[in-house]
Amino acid sequence: MAKVYLETSFFSACVWNRRDPRSLARQDESRRWWVQQRRLHELLISEEVIRELSDSTFRNREDALALTAEALQLPLTEDVLGLARVLVRERVMPGPAEQGDAMHVAISVVHGIDYLLTWNVRHLANPNKLAHLRIVCLRAGYFVPNLVTPEALWNEEESL
């Protein structure tokens, strides 16, 4: 069973109220993945996901936080924070290192996650950043998980 770190944007897409075509397509894909694929993976989150979803300006936060209950929470260790700082220093991820994208990547890398599932294609599931991310992580002694959107992490055979 693959380890899948569910980044904040996945939960957000499941519950948002946006009505533009792109948002509706992402919401539909996220909800379908949640219903048909989640049992095929070991679901993981972090305190950072909870912190972001708990923000008072986040609409539907209760619904999003309810979804996180099915995932195990990974600890934010000194190794995670150290790698997040390296990712920001090396300009692989935007700062600050103590939160956001750098933290999501560092948690996934340090804990040996197979997939980081996200809709953030600007900083996370961005093929143009992957080579730089791999180099920085390999220098630090880590392998990089697959950074993918829900549509890319679909097991057709087992979801039927």
N, C-alpha and C positions, 0 to 999 in steps of 0.2 A: 504494500500500500504506500503510495507516494505521499510525502510530507508536503502540504500546501499551506503557505503563509498567505492569509487573506488580508490584503492591504485595505486601508480605509475606503478608498474609492469604490471597491467592490460592494461593500455594505451600503455605501451612499447610493450607488446606482440601483440597488434593490428597492430602495424606499423613496427615492426622490419624486417630486411632483412636477418636474419639468415636462413640457409638452412638445418640444421641438423634435423633429424626426430622429436626429442623432441620439438624443437622450432617451427617447422611447425605445429605440433599437437596443441601446445598451441596457436599459432596464429589462427588456424582454429577455435578452441573452443572459443577463445575470440571474434573473429569476429561474429561467430554464436550467441553468447550470446548478443552481442551488437545489432545485427539486430533483434533477436527474443524475447529478454527478457527485454531490457532496459525500455520499456514503461510500464512494469508491476511493476516498482519500482521507488521510489523517489531517484534520483541519487545525491550523495554528494561528494565533494572533499574538499581540503583545500589549503591554500597558500603553504604548504609543497609539495603537488603534483605538483603545478605549478613551484615551485622553482626547483624541481628535473628534471622535463621535460624540463625546460628552459636552463639547463646546456649546455654550448657551445660544449661539447664533445658528446652530445646525438644526434645520427643520427635520422633523420625524426622527429625532435622536432616540426616542424610546423604542421605536420599531427597529432601528438599526442596531441598537445595543442588545435588544432581545435576540437578534440573529447570532450575535457573538457568543451567546451562551453555549452553543454547540462546539465551540473551538477551545482547545487547550491554550493557556497563556504562557508564552515563553518569557523567561526572566531577562531583565535588562542588566547585563553584567558589565564589569569593568572592561572586558574584552570587546563587548559590543560598543560601548562608548568610545573606546580607543580606536576601533576601526571606523566608526562614524566620523571621528575627528580627522582621520587620515583621508577619508573619502571627500570631506569638505576641503581640507588643505590641498589635496591634489586636483581639486576642481572637477571631480567626477560627479558629485552631488552638490546641490545648493545648501547653504547653511540656514540656520545654525545646526551644528552637529548633534545637539542634545534633543532634537525633535525633527519630525518630518521625514522627508524622503531618505536622507542619510541614515536615519535611525532604522527605518524599515529595511533598507538594504543590509545594513550591518547586522541586524537581528537575524535575518535570513541566512546570511553568509556564515556568521559565527556558529549558528545552531545547525548548520548542515542541511538546510531545507532543499527539497528538490525543485519546488516551483514557488515563485512569488507571483500571486494572482492580483492583477491590478488593471484599472482603466487609465492610469497615469502613463500615457505614451510620450509625454514630454521628457520626464526625468527617469522613469523606471523601465517600462517596456519599450525602450527606444533602441533599435538596432545600431544606430549611429554612436551610441555611448558605450555599447557592450565591450568593444575591444579595449578601450581605456579602463573600464571597470575591471575586466579580467586581469589586465596587467597589474593594476594596483593591488587587487586582492591576492593574486599569486605571489607578489613580492612580500605580502604580509603572511603568506602561508595558508591561504584559503582558496577554495573553489567557489565559483559564482553559481547560484541557482539559475534555473531558467526563469526569465522575467517575461510573463505572458499575460495576455488578456483572456477572459473566460472562453471566448470562441476558439482559442488555440489549445485549450486544455480540455479536450472532449474525448471521452472513450466511448465510441459508438457501439462497440460490441457488448459492453457490459451495461449500457444504459437502456437497452431495449426491453 
